[in-house]
Amino acid sequence: MAVTAPILNAKSIDLRAARKPRSWWRDPILHVLSRPLGLIGAVIIILLILAAIFAPLLAPFSPTAQDATRLLSPGRPNWLGTDEFGRDILSRILYGSRVSLQVGGIAVGIAMVIGSAVGIVSGFFMGAVDAVVQRIVDIMLAFPAVILIIAISGVLGPSTSTAMIAIGIVYAPNFARIVRGPTIVIMQNQYLEAGRVVGAGSGRLMLRYVLPNVAAPIIVQATLALSTAILAEATLSFLGLGTQPPDPSWGTMLGTGRKYMESAPHVAIFPGLAIAITVLGFNLLGDALRDALDPSLRDV
C-alpha cells in the first residue's frame, strides 16, 4: 500500500513560514509599553539617557563656569536660575545626570555580577557552601544599606569611584538572595542530571543552564536597584562622601542648596526634583518589567 505525502498548498506554506519564534525580549517590551505606568517610566529613563548623552549640546552654559549673578531666580537666560557661585543650575543638572547614570550603572553592574555569581554558586552546591554564604549575606543585610555605604566610603575616601565600589558591594547580597531561590528550583530539573551524565562540569552547567533561567529576576532587580543606587550616590554626595566639587552632582547641589531654602529655594528644589523623577522612572519601569517577566503577576 503506497503512502502518499500530505498535500501542502501555498497558503499553508505561507502560514508555516510566518510562524517564526519570537525573541525572548519582545513580549516583555510590548507588555511594558502597553501599561501606562510602564510607558511613563520608560519615557522618563529614555529622556534621562538622552539628556546625559547630549548634555554638551543642551546645556546653555558650562556647568562649572562662575558668574557674578549669584542666586539668580529662574528666567532668561538662566532658565532654572543660578546657584551660590553664579553657576547655571540647568547646565549642572544636565551634566549631573551623567554622574548619576554612570555611578548607578557601574555600581549595579558590580552588584549584579558579584551577587548573581554568589547566589548561583550557593544554590548550585548547597550544603556547607550554601550555609556559609547565606550567613555572610544575612550579616550584610542586617545592617542598613546607607550605613554600610557611608562606612565603606569613609574608609576608602570620598570620590565618585569610591561611591561606585561602596554601592556595588552593599547591594550585592540583594542579588545573591534573589538568585539563590530560583537556582535551587532549577537544580531539581532532569536536564541538569543529563548534563552531568554526559560529562558537563559545574561551571558549564551554571553558565549554560542555570544562568539563562535566572536572568529574569536579575534583570528586574537590576532595574529596581538603579533607582536606589542613584539615590545612594546622591546621599553620599549630599554628605560630601561622593562626587567632589566643582563636578556637578545632584546630591552635592541639594546639599549646598539647602542653606538657601528661604532666600533662593530653587537652588535645592530643581536638583531634588531631578532625583525624585529619576527614581520614580526606574521604579515604574522595574515594576512593569517584573510583571512582564513573571506571568503570575500579570493582570488577568
N, C-alpha and C positions, 0 to 999 in steps of 0.2 A: 504493500500500500504506500503510495507516494505521499510524501509530506510536503504540503505547499507552504511557501513562505507567506507571512502576513502582508497584505496589500497596504502600502503606505501612499496616501495621496499627498499632494503638495501642501494642503492645509495642515495635515498632521505633522509634516516635516517642519513647517514654519513654526508651529506651536512648540515642538520639541527644541528647536534652535533658540526660541525666545526664552525658554525656561533656563536661564543662567543663574547659577548660585550667587546670591548677594554676598558682598563683603561683610565681615563681622561688624564693621563700624557704621554701616549705612542705616540700619534700623534704629540704633540708639540716637544718632544725629537727627533723624527725622522725628523721633519721639520727643527729643529736647526742643526742637524748633516748633513742634505742634503745640507745646504748652506755653501759655502766655508768660508765666514766671521764668521758665527756662529760656525763652526767647529774649526776655528783658536782660537776664543775666549774661547771655551770650553777646548781646549788643553792647552792654557795658564793658565787658572784657575786650571785645574787638576794638572799641573806641579807645580804651586804655592802651592797648598794644600799639595802635596807630599813633596815638599821641606820643608814646615813648619813642617810636621809630622816627617820626618826623618832628621831634621837638626842636631841632635847629631851624626848621622851616616855619614852624608855627609860633615859636617864641618871639615876641616883638623886641626883646632886649636880651642882653647877656644875663644869665642867672646870677652872676657874681659881680656885675657892674654896679658900683655905688653912685648915688646921686645926692644932691643937696635937698631934694624934695622928700623928706622923710615922713613916714606915716601919712602919706597922701591917700585920700579917700578914693574909692573906685570911680573911674571915669576915664576919659581920653587924656593922654594916650596909654595910661596905665589902667587897663580895664578892671583889674582886681585891686588896684592901689599899690602902695609901696610899703616896705617894712621899715624897721627902725634904722636901717642903714641906707634907705633910699633905693633898695633893690626891688625890681619889678616882681610882684607876687605871682602873676600868671606865668611868667617865664620860669620861676623857680618851681612852681607846681608841675609844669610840663617836664622839666628836667628831673624833678623828684620822682616822677613816675618810672623813669629808667632805673633809679636806685631801688625802688620798691619791687619792681618786677625782677630785677637782677638778684637781689637778696632773696626774695621769695622763691624764685625758680631754682636757684642753686641750692638753697637750704633744703627745700622739699626734695630736690634730687638726691642730696646726701642722705636725708632721712629715708627716702624710698628705697635706695639701693641697700643701705645697711639694714634697715628694718625688715625689708622683704626677704633678704638673704637669711637673716637670723630666724625669721618666722618659718620659712620653708625648711631650714635645717632642723629647727626644733620640732616641727610637726612630722618631718620625714623619719627621723631617727627615734623620737620618743625616748622613753626610759630615762636614764641618768642625764643625758644631754638635755632633754626637754625640761627636766626638773631644775637643773642649774640655770638654764637660760631664762626660764619663767620667773625664778626668784630674783634674778637681776632686773628683769623687766618690771616686776612688782615693786622693787625698791625705787626704781626711777619714776614710776608712775605715782608713787606715794607722795612725792614732793610736788608742789605747784610748779608748773612748767616755767612760769615767769621767773620764779626764784632761782631755778637751776640755770636758766639762760643768763640772768644777771650775774650769778656766781661765776659761770664759765667766762663770760665777757670780762668780768673784773680781774680774773686771774690772767687771761691772755692779753688784756689790754684793749682799749676802745678803738675800733676800726670797723670798716664795712666787712672786711674778710672775717674778722672775729665774730661778727654778728651772724654771718652765714654758717660758720662752723658750729657755733653755740646752738643756734636754732635747729640745725640739722641733727645734732647729737641728741638733743632733748626730745625731738619729735620722732626719732627712730623707733622707740618702743611702741608707739601707737600703730605703726605699720606692722611690727612684729606680732603684736597681739591680734590684729585683724587678719593677717595672712595665715597664722598658725591654725585657726579653726578650719578653714576650707582645705588646708593641706592634709589634716587628719582625715577628713571625709574622703578626699581623693585617694588616700592610701588604701582605702578599702576596695578600690576598683580592681578588677581582674587583669586589666591590661598592664598594670604595673608588675604583677606577678609574671605575666607573659614576658615582659621586658627583662626581668631578672633571669628567666629561664634561657633566653637567647643570649645572655651574657652582657647585657647593658649594665654599666656601672651606676653608682649612686648619683654621681654628678650628671651623667647623661639623662637619667630618669627625672631628676629635679628640673633640669633646664628644658627638656623636650616635652615632658608630660605634665609636670606639676605647675611650673611657672605659667604656661599659657592658660591653664584652667583657673588660676587665681588672679589673672590680670584685671578682671572686672572690679573686684573690691580695691585693688591697688590704685586703679585709675580714679575711682570715686574718692578714696581717701586723699589722694594727691591733690585733687581739685579743691576739696574742703580744707586741706592743710595749707594751701596757698593763701587763703584769707587769714588764717591765724598766723602764718609766717610773716605776712606783710604787717599785720597788727603788732607782732612781736618786734619787728625791726623798728617800727615807729615808736614803740615803747622804749627800746634801747636808745634810739636817737633822742627821744624826749628827755631821758635821764643822762645823756651825754656819754653813753657807752657804745653808741653805734656810729653812724656816719658823722664825721667831724666837719665843722665849719672850715671854709666857706662853701663846701659842697652842699648842694640843695638836697634836703630830705624832709619829707612831710612831718616826721616826728620832731626834728630839730626846729622846723618852722612853728610847729604847735607849741613847743616848749618855750621858745623865745617870745612868741606872740601872746602867751597868757599874761604877760606882765602889762599888756596894753589893752586888756579886755574892756576897760572903762573908757579910755580915750580913743582907741582905734581897734575896735573888736574885729574888723575884717582881717587883721593880721593873723588871727588864730582861727577864725571861722572858716575861711576858704581851705586851708590845708586839712582842717578837721573834716570838712565835707568830702574832700578828696579821699581820705582814709575810709570814711563811712560808706561812700558809694562803691569804692573798690571792694571792700569786704562784703558788702551786700551782693555785688555782682558775682563774686566767686561762690558765695553760699547758695544763691539761686541756681547757678549753673551746676554746682555739685549735687544739690538735691534733685534736680531734673535728671542728671546722669545716673544717680543712684536708682531712681525709679525706672529709668530706661534699661539699665543693665541687670536689674532684679525684677523679673516678671511678676513675682508675688506681691510687689509693692505698687504695681500699676493699678490705675483706676479701672474698675470693672464696668 
